[in-house]
Amino acid sequence: MINFTCIVDTCSFVNLTLFEFNRGTLLDLLKEKVNIKYSPEVNSIEIPKHSNDLMLSSETRMNFIHRTKKYTFPEYERRLFGENIQRENGDKGEKDNLSVILDLYLTKQTKGLIYLTDDYKAIRNILSPQIKAFPLYQIWNSFDVIIFLYIDHKIFSKELAIAALKQLNSELTVDDPKMSKSKTKLVQERLETYFEKIEIISKILNK
């Protein structure tokens, strides 16, 4: 059976560790069902800047690092973006993770690949059009993780999935008191969309 392999960026890694259930955080539950990978940059430079009490230890995080084999990270950067990415630009982690997901397919023919990110601006701007050029993977956000756990994790009930969606949405908007009315509307519409997905899925699942 082919497991999903999630290449996790910093923002989604952090967001999935903001709160916990009886069995741990959303990230803890996710890593029971998928293979987690990310670039050395994400692990050693970016994640430590956002450390919290619920995060995986540095020793555990080391197990998820992928070091590219077909090309080095600088060579992937040159081929994909025409230049080497400087850390001070703030987008090296996202671009190196794109190199990771391509390397996993090109060197291991890994199937079931997922680029997991909550950085919507990165998808639209920093990584576009490169990330959209390869039909080799899906793009998920943390809300999609909750949907996946509802489908595939035995302890994740409909009630738990709805509660998790609400909690995640609350955590992601709590630090933005000046959010514009238009953005507030988009956030609420996104949440409602995921509630609708839960209702559709619940008609198929027997749990």
Secondary structure as a PSIPRED ss2 file (coil, helix, strand):
# PSIPRED VFORMAT (PSIPRED V4.0)

   1 M C   1.000  0.000  0.000
   2 I C   1.000  0.000  0.000
   3 N C   1.000  0.000  0.000
   4 F C   1.000  0.000  0.000
   5 T E   0.000  0.000  1.000
   6 C E   0.000  0.000  1.000
   7 I E   0.000  0.000  1.000
   8 V E   0.000  0.000  1.000
   9 D C   1.000  0.000  0.000
  10 T H   0.000  1.000  0.000
  11 C H   0.000  1.000  0.000
  12 S H   0.000  1.000  0.000
  13 F H   0.000  1.000  0.000
  14 V H   0.000  1.000  0.000
  15 N H   0.000  1.000  0.000
  16 L C   1.000  0.000  0.000
  17 T C   1.000  0.000  0.000
  18 L C   1.000  0.000  0.000
  19 F C   1.000  0.000  0.000
  20 E E   0.000  0.000  1.000
  21 F E   0.000  0.000  1.000
  22 N C   1.000  0.000  0.000
  23 R C   1.000  0.000  0.000
  24 G E   0.000  0.000  1.000
  25 T E   0.000  0.000  1.000
  26 L H   0.000  1.000  0.000
  27 L H   0.000  1.000  0.000
  28 D H   0.000  1.000  0.000
  29 L H   0.000  1.000  0.000
  30 L H   0.000  1.000  0.000
  31 K C   1.000  0.000  0.000
  32 E C   1.000  0.000  0.000
  33 K C   1.000  0.000  0.000
  34 V C   1.000  0.000  0.000
  35 N E   0.000  0.000  1.000
  36 I E   0.000  0.000  1.000
  37 K E   0.000  0.000  1.000
  38 Y E   0.000  0.000  1.000
  39 S C   1.000  0.000  0.000
  40 P H   0.000  1.000  0.000
  41 E H   0.000  1.000  0.000
  42 V H   0.000  1.000  0.000
  43 N H   0.000  1.000  0.000
  44 S H   0.000  1.000  0.000
  45 I H   0.000  1.000  0.000
  46 E H   0.000  1.000  0.000
  47 I H   0.000  1.000  0.000
  48 P H   0.000  1.000  0.000
  49 K H   0.000  1.000  0.000
  50 H H   0.000  1.000  0.000
  51 S C   1.000  0.000  0.000
  52 N C   1.000  0.000  0.000
  53 D C   1.000  0.000  0.000
  54 L C   1.000  0.000  0.000
  55 M C   1.000  0.000  0.000
  56 L C   1.000  0.000  0.000
  57 S C   1.000  0.000  0.000
  58 S H   0.000  1.000  0.000
  59 E H   0.000  1.000  0.000
  60 T H   0.000  1.000  0.000
  61 R H   0.000  1.000  0.000
  62 M H   0.000  1.000  0.000
  63 N C   1.000  0.000  0.000
  64 F C   1.000  0.000  0.000
  65 I E   0.000  0.000  1.000
  66 H C   1.000  0.000  0.000
  67 R C   1.000  0.000  0.000
  68 T C   1.000  0.000  0.000
  69 K C   1.000  0.000  0.000
  70 K C   1.000  0.000  0.000
  71 Y C   1.000  0.000  0.000
  72 T C   1.000  0.000  0.000
  73 F H   0.000  1.000  0.000
  74 P H   0.000  1.000  0.000
  75 E H   0.000  1.000  0.000
  76 Y H   0.000  1.000  0.000
  77 E H   0.000  1.000  0.000
  78 R H   0.000  1.000  0.000
  79 R H   0.000  1.000  0.000
  80 L H   0.000  1.000  0.000
  81 F H   0.000  1.000  0.000
  82 G C   1.000  0.000  0.000
  83 E C   1.000  0.000  0.000
  84 N C   1.000  0.000  0.000
  85 I C   1.000  0.000  0.000
  86 Q C   1.000  0.000  0.000
  87 R H   0.000  1.000  0.000
  88 E H   0.000  1.000  0.000
  89 N H   0.000  1.000  0.000
  90 G C   1.000  0.000  0.000
  91 D C   1.000  0.000  0.000
  92 K H   0.000  1.000  0.000
  93 G H   0.000  1.000  0.000
  94 E H   0.000  1.000  0.000
  95 K H   0.000  1.000  0.000
  96 D H   0.000  1.000  0.000
  97 N H   0.000  1.000  0.000
  98 L H   0.000  1.000  0.000
  99 S H   0.000  1.000  0.000
 100 V H   0.000  1.000  0.000
 101 I H   0.000  1.000  0.000
 102 L H   0.000  1.000  0.000
 103 D H   0.000  1.000  0.000
 104 L H   0.000  1.000  0.000
 105 Y H   0.000  1.000  0.000
 106 L H   0.000  1.000  0.000
 107 T H   0.000  1.000  0.000
 108 K H   0.000  1.000  0.000
 109 Q C   1.000  0.000  0.000
 110 T C   1.000  0.000  0.000
 111 K C   1.000  0.000  0.000
 112 G C   1.000  0.000  0.000
 113 L E   0.000  0.000  1.000
 114 I E   0.000  0.000  1.000
 115 Y E   0.000  0.000  1.000
 116 L E   0.000  0.000  1.000
 117 T C   1.000  0.000  0.000
 118 D C   1.000  0.000  0.000
 119 D C   1.000  0.000  0.000
 120 Y H   0.000  1.000  0.000
 121 K H   0.000  1.000  0.000
 122 A H   0.000  1.000  0.000
 123 I H   0.000  1.000  0.000
 124 R H   0.000  1.000  0.000
 125 N H   0.000  1.000  0.000
 126 I H   0.000  1.000  0.000
 127 L C   1.000  0.000  0.000
 128 S C   1.000  0.000  0.000
 129 P C   1.000  0.000  0.000
 130 Q H   0.000  1.000  0.000
 131 I H   0.000  1.000  0.000
 132 K H   0.000  1.000  0.000
 133 A C   1.000  0.000  0.000
 134 F C   1.000  0.000  0.000
 135 P C   1.000  0.000  0.000
 136 L C   1.000  0.000  0.000
 137 Y E   0.000  0.000  1.000
 138 Q E   0.000  0.000  1.000
 139 I E   0.000  0.000  1.000
 140 W E   0.000  0.000  1.000
 141 N C   1.000  0.000  0.000
 142 S H   0.000  1.000  0.000
 143 F H   0.000  1.000  0.000
 144 D H   0.000  1.000  0.000
 145 V H   0.000  1.000  0.000
 146 I H   0.000  1.000  0.000
 147 I H   0.000  1.000  0.000
 148 F H   0.000  1.000  0.000
 149 L H   0.000  1.000  0.000
 150 Y H   0.000  1.000  0.000
 151 I H   0.000  1.000  0.000
 152 D H   0.000  1.000  0.000
 153 H C   1.000  0.000  0.000
 154 K C   1.000  0.000  0.000
 155 I C   1.000  0.000  0.000
 156 F C   1.000  0.000  0.000
 157 S C   1.000  0.000  0.000
 158 K H   0.000  1.000  0.000
 159 E H   0.000  1.000  0.000
 160 L H   0.000  1.000  0.000
 161 A H   0.000  1.000  0.000
 162 I H   0.000  1.000  0.000
 163 A H   0.000  1.000  0.000
 164 A H   0.000  1.000  0.000
 165 L H   0.000  1.000  0.000
 166 K H   0.000  1.000  0.000
 167 Q H   0.000  1.000  0.000
 168 L H   0.000  1.000  0.000
 169 N H   0.000  1.000  0.000
 170 S H   0.000  1.000  0.000
 171 E H   0.000  1.000  0.000
 172 L H   0.000  1.000  0.000
 173 T H   0.000  1.000  0.000
 174 V C   1.000  0.000  0.000
 175 D C   1.000  0.000  0.000
 176 D C   1.000  0.000  0.000
 177 P C   1.000  0.000  0.000
 178 K C   1.000  0.000  0.000
 179 M C   1.000  0.000  0.000
 180 S C   1.000  0.000  0.000
 181 K H   0.000  1.000  0.000
 182 S H   0.000  1.000  0.000
 183 K H   0.000  1.000  0.000
 184 T H   0.000  1.000  0.000
 185 K H   0.000  1.000  0.000
 186 L H   0.000  1.000  0.000
 187 V H   0.000  1.000  0.000
 188 Q H   0.000  1.000  0.000
 189 E H   0.000  1.000  0.000
 190 R H   0.000  1.000  0.000
 191 L H   0.000  1.000  0.000
 192 E H   0.000  1.000  0.000
 193 T H   0.000  1.000  0.000
 194 Y H   0.000  1.000  0.000
 195 F H   0.000  1.000  0.000
 196 E H   0.000  1.000  0.000
 197 K H   0.000  1.000  0.000
 198 I H   0.000  1.000  0.000
 199 E H   0.000  1.000  0.000
 200 I H   0.000  1.000  0.000
 201 I H   0.000  1.000  0.000
 202 S H   0.000  1.000  0.000
 203 K C   1.000  0.000  0.000
 204 I C   1.000  0.000  0.000
 205 L C   1.000  0.000  0.000
 206 N C   1.000  0.000  0.000
 207 K C   1.000  0.000  0.000
